[in-house]
């Protein structure tokens, strides 16, 4: 039986798991980093908006080139189910795409997402639910 990583929301008041918020990741996919990031927002208002960003790695073994994914989720408010006030929040997937290496670190700088993917550090701009590369540097060493 293969263990699978998952993410879910917890109530900040009671620390109970919020029902129906669990997201299972793929088999062999491990979460390397998870951050609450403030990224530039181009919706009905301008400024920064909070998102949950995950960096993952597929741990297949030493014979297979390591790959990963960047996933970005928004936490939205919905009408709660009757008798379950905790169900007022849900994950909304904004972005989920494969990367050419393991995603080992995530951060933010002035509304941009910074990621360490393999030996490279990328700066991304979130635009129309897609990450647009702004800059990168090849560090030639593992970055975490």
Secondary structure, DSSP 8 states (H G I E B T S, - for coil): -----EE--B-TTT--B-TT--EE--TTEEEEEEEEEEEEEESSSEEEEEEEEEEEEE---TTS---EEEEEEEEEE---BTTBGGGGEEEEEEEEEEESS-EEEEEEETTEEEEEETTEEEEEEEETTEEEEEEEEE-SS---
